[in-house]
Amino acid sequence: MTESKFLIINLIMMVFIFFISLLLATFYVNGDQIYYNMFYNNLQYLNFYDGLDFYKYALSSREYVYFLLVWVFSFFGVSHIVFVAFFNAILSYFIVKLFYDWKVNIWIILTFVFTNYYMLVLYFSAERLKFGILFIIVSLLYLERPKSFIFYLILSVMSHAQMIILYA
């Protein structure tokens, strides 16, 4: 498959994941999403420092990459569902890119991205973990560039502290 054909397929998959996420995220409102929704929807009314305190209280977390992303998106009035859908599309793009670079068959990639249970968990319930995994994947794409690899490794751990276990 040519690079341009791959890019077109990947962009189509991103758009598809984005719209499927918009549709399905409206149904996923229980479990951890109760707290993520409450945090996201109330954060827009707080300044940065009050928002940081609220983050520590509402989600019992000190992983700041997720907080910064949520704070910026909520500050600009982006709905939580659009935020989730946008980053689901970004996650799917980088997973497909990594698998393509590893020469994985496109049908296996499609099956993984659209039907894997753990992908569904990352898409809809494990929001902070999604960012940790996203930055792990991006770091793997930069193995040849040590400074970039380390930068994304650090972002991954700052997104979700348990990423240290995966790197180890």
Secondary structure, DSSP 8 states (H G I E B T S, - for coil): --HHHHHHHHHHHHHHHHHHHHHHHTT--STHHHHHHHHHHHHTTS-HHHHHHHHHHHH----HHHHHHHHHHHHTT--HHHHHHHHHHHHHHHHHHHHHHTT--HHHHHHHHHH-HHHHHHHHT-HHHHHHHHHHHHHHHTTTSHHHHHHHHHHHHHH-TTHHHHH-
